[in-house]
């Protein structure tokens, strides 16, 4: 079991200096708007992933008119204590585990897994394909060693190739031999990424479907279609047949960097035809399936961070969600809401394992 | 900074253009030169000017040289059939310092990276192909950095040379000497295991 015992926040977002202790499995966080409920969840996310869930700019994570922040957390993973300290000072970021600093932050990610469900997540459905790739990649690199390395290398080669295509367009010259080399490198690093993405989805969608039916209380067929040019032909053929087009467009028009996921409800695109409620249920099913996949992989449940779920779902769905996350396969859960009574009411059957934190 | 002499100011500005030298260090160096004997400073200036004016790049391998052909390429004891391809002159020096290599070199002058404006045409690649074509080179050792750009360059060169009867090898990659296994990064360790060596070639002869 993974448990967060204590966290202290210094100059993180709207916190000047604050400590929180968690002694129950489920923590409700309540307070008026702008009191820092979501920021506390984000701090927890930060110590797990070494970055904010909401923003990539450290300046936005730092309290106004200060030069940095510090997060200190005490975790308990299967009885082993872990002290995690994240500091950002004058733009320099340091992360340490049990007072030993990390050389590479990527080594920390995955040691203390967490899943966040927040109102902004609708972007996964409504936003551009990049949002969906980012979400999928963040999940897959936790499950498959080597996935991230291949992806990073692929991106670097892609930049070089696109840069070469621009050079050819402006300065002319025949660079076919060098393009061949870049193509080979893209194939070498891109094909494994494609295979992991392709093999992951079929079993994942079954879990999403199960959770969707449970939350919605009725059966509607949800599906995730993996759209990728590599389904039709091998990567080297794809690059070869796009060569002329790529030179015209001055960028690489086909490859795993153009992949997309199409979310479907009863065979129609969720982006355009699903209702708000259906989309929300689907998002929860998607995130909870993600939780399940990580739990099975790590053999212990990740932290679950639920931001403002009461505002998003109707009463019945909320109560089904609550009874699900109170169940034995779930671990530590953090949940925010503006109304203390609503939280207390929702967890009245699990009083013994429920703690309420009121923000000032 | 305010100077009472334009001569000092000019000198400081020139020193400050050197890599790793800021204004303050430049001033320290200039003031140091000012304390020296004028003849000593003249010698310093002459040496620098002569170095830039008279330096040559070897016609064969593009290494720095005092003659048309560098001392390594003209040496009779060197094995001309074994060519080590390196990125720059510093790499030649590094390999020479090992005193383990008896072949000759080919300095590319960089590695392929279109983002930085370096394509194959900016590098000494066609002279390498000519060398392979015209002289009896038997083996080419690619001694390039183990980066993505290094790999790109190696693949490109091997494509250019694939029609010639020449053996192409690369330097070994893996655990450093004196390094502890547990501190090696995962990628290095994984690669060392997949490219493991048979024991007979491991034992130093």
Interface residues (C-beta under 8 A of the other chain):
Chain A: X145 X149 X153 X156 X157 X159 X160 X161 X163 X164 X167 X173 X175 X177 X178 X180 X181 X182 X184 X185
Chain B: X112 X113 X114 X115 X117 X119 X120 X121 X148 X149 X151 X152 X155 X156 X159 X160 X186 X187
